[in-house]
Amino acid sequence: TTTSQLPNRSVETERIADPICEKAIKIEEAKGDTKADASRCAALSTVTVSEPVRITPEIAAAHGNPLLPTGERLADAAAARRVYYQTWAQDMRGIDYINWYEKHEGLYYFDGAYAWVAPRYGWDAHGYHQCDLGYGLGYDVQVTNCGTRGQRTSTVVVTDTFRVHVIYRGIPIFNTYTMSKNLGRNGI
């Protein structure tokens, strides 16, 4: 795991096992390839988090002054107490043999007691958490669950469960992965 600080955000990258790559290596070995090296199989998981930003009337207006789970508008909540937001993004990618990619991202609010994801505009009516932001050629990434649990609790959990499907040397291989991020009442 490596962590770096960029202006107004932090980035953490972790090298993890990649079952898709491991399955491709087994296909190579079955075909007699003695150079196939499963020790090179890895995926990267990267999380990027912004610094917390205190909500002002201008920011509340820019966010569409959403209705919060408490029933109050963001601007009213921010006038009554300190309310912040943070943006975050999490992605996962295969880096050897099969180069697949998926990403989810979002924005959430917190006030020291609660965390919540609130819709800001008509297009994000279920809160700002978007999945299926991957891209590439030669494979298929299919999101099977883009979830948010724990509205107005001390921690909101956002998940992106997806299946990577590849035809490797004429043989279909696939694996299901889950990315998860805990969004806390005091920030990430």
C-alpha positions in Angstrom: 0.0 0.0 0.0 1.3 3.4 -0.9 -0.2 6.8 0.2 0.5 10.1 -1.4 -0.7 13.7 -0.7 -1.8 15.8 -3.6 -3.1 19.4 -3.3 -6.5 19.1 -1.5 -6.7 15.3 -1.8 -5.0 12.1 -0.8 -4.4 9.0 -2.9 -3.9 5.4 -1.5 -3.0 2.6 -3.9 -2.9 -1.1 -2.9 -1.6 -4.0 -4.9 -4.0 -7.0 -4.6 -4.4 -10.4 -6.1 -6.1 -10.7 -9.5 -8.0 -13.9 -10.1 -8.7 -13.1 -13.8 -4.9 -13.0 -14.4 -4.4 -16.2 -12.4 -7.0 -17.9 -14.5 -5.2 -16.7 -17.7 -1.9 -18.1 -16.4 -3.5 -21.5 -15.8 -4.7 -21.4 -19.5 -1.2 -20.6 -20.6 0.3 -23.4 -18.4 -2.2 -25.9 -19.8 -1.1 -25.0 -23.3 2.5 -25.7 -22.3 3.8 -22.1 -21.8 6.7 -22.4 -19.3 7.2 -18.6 -19.2 3.8 -17.9 -17.7 4.4 -16.3 -14.3 1.5 -16.2 -11.8 3.7 -14.2 -9.4 3.2 -11.2 -11.8 -0.6 -11.4 -11.4 -1.9 -8.3 -9.7 -4.5 -5.7 -9.7 -4.4 -2.2 -8.3 -7.0 -0.6 -6.1 -6.8 3.1 -5.8 -8.8 5.4 -3.5 -8.7 9.2 -3.9 -10.3 11.4 -1.3 -10.7 15.2 -1.2 -10.1 17.3 1.8 -13.3 18.1 3.8 -15.0 21.3 2.6 -17.3 23.2 4.9 -20.7 24.0 3.4 -21.5 27.6 2.8 -24.7 29.1 1.4 -23.0 29.3 -2.0 -21.9 25.7 -1.9 -25.3 24.6 -0.8 -26.8 26.4 -3.8 -24.2 25.0 -6.2 -25.2 21.5 -4.9 -28.9 22.2 -5.6 -29.7 22.7 -1.9 -30.7 19.0 -1.5 -33.2 17.8 1.0 -31.3 15.8 3.7 -32.5 12.6 5.4 -33.4 14.8 8.4 -36.0 16.7 6.3 -34.0 19.9 6.3 -32.4 21.6 3.3 -28.6 21.6 3.1 -28.3 25.4 3.5 -30.5 25.3 6.7 -28.4 22.5 8.2 -25.2 24.3 7.4 -26.6 27.5 9.0 -27.5 25.6 12.2 -24.3 23.5 12.6 -21.0 22.7 10.8 -21.7 20.5 7.8 -19.0 19.3 5.4 -18.7 17.4 2.2 -16.0 15.2 0.7 -15.6 13.7 -2.7 -14.1 10.3 -3.2 -13.3 7.9 -6.0 -12.2 4.2 -5.9 -11.1 2.2 -8.8 -9.7 -1.3 -9.5 -7.7 -2.4 -12.5 -5.9 -5.5 -13.7 -2.3 -4.7 -14.5 -0.8 -7.9 -16.0 -2.1 -10.0 -18.9 -5.7 -8.7 -18.7 -6.0 -5.0 -18.3 -9.6 -4.5 -17.1 -10.9 -1.4 -15.2 -13.8 -0.3 -13.1 -14.5 2.8 -11.0 -17.1 4.3 -8.7 -17.2 7.7 -7.2 -19.3 10.0 -5.2 -19.8 12.9 -2.8 -21.2 12.7 0.7 -22.0 15.0 3.6 -21.2 14.8 7.3 -21.6 16.8 10.5 -19.7 15.0 13.2 -22.8 13.1 14.3 -24.0 11.6 11.0 -22.9 10.8 7.5 -25.3 10.8 4.5 -25.5 10.7 0.7 -28.1 13.1 -0.6 -29.2 13.7 -4.1 -28.1 17.0 -5.5 -29.9 17.2 -8.8 -32.6 15.3 -10.7 -30.2 12.9 -12.3 -28.7 11.6 -9.1 -32.0 11.1 -7.3 -30.6 8.2 -5.2 -27.6 10.2 -4.0 -24.3 10.9 -5.5 -22.8 7.5 -5.8 -22.1 6.4 -9.4 -20.7 3.0 -10.6 -19.9 1.6 -14.0 -17.3 4.2 -14.8 -14.8 1.8 -16.2 -13.7 1.5 -19.8 -11.5 -0.4 -22.1 -11.3 -2.9 -25.0 -11.2 -6.7 -25.0 -13.2 -7.4 -21.9 -16.6 -6.7 -20.4 -17.2 -5.2 -17.0 -20.8 -5.6 -15.7 -21.9 -3.9 -12.5 -24.2 -6.3 -10.5 -24.7 -4.0 -7.5 -24.1 -0.3 -6.9 -25.2 0.1 -3.3 -25.5 2.6 -0.5 -26.2 1.4 3.0 -26.7 3.5 6.2 -28.3 6.8 5.3 -28.0 9.2 8.3 -25.9 6.9 10.4 -22.4 7.3 11.8 -21.1 5.5 8.7 -22.5 5.2 5.2 -21.1 2.2 3.2 -21.0 2.5 -0.6 -20.2 -0.6 -2.7 -19.6 -1.5 -6.3 -19.8 -5.2 -7.1 -18.9 -6.0 -10.7 -18.1 -9.0 -12.9 -15.2 -8.9 -15.3 -15.6 -11.3 -18.3 -12.8 -11.9 -20.8 -12.4 -14.3 -23.7 -8.7 -15.3 -23.3 -7.3 -17.5 -26.1 -10.8 -18.6 -27.0 -11.7 -19.5 -23.4 -14.2 -17.5 -21.4 -12.9 -16.5 -17.9 -14.6 -14.3 -15.4 -14.5 -13.1 -11.8 -16.7 -11.0 -9.5 -15.0 -8.2 -7.5 -16.4 -5.8 -4.8 -15.1 -2.4 -4.0 -16.3 -0.8 -0.7 -15.8 2.5 0.9 -16.8 3.6 4.4 -17.9 7.2 4.6 -17.7 8.4 8.2 -19.4 11.1 10.3 -16.1 12.9 10.7 -14.8 12.4 7.2 -13.0 9.7 5.4 
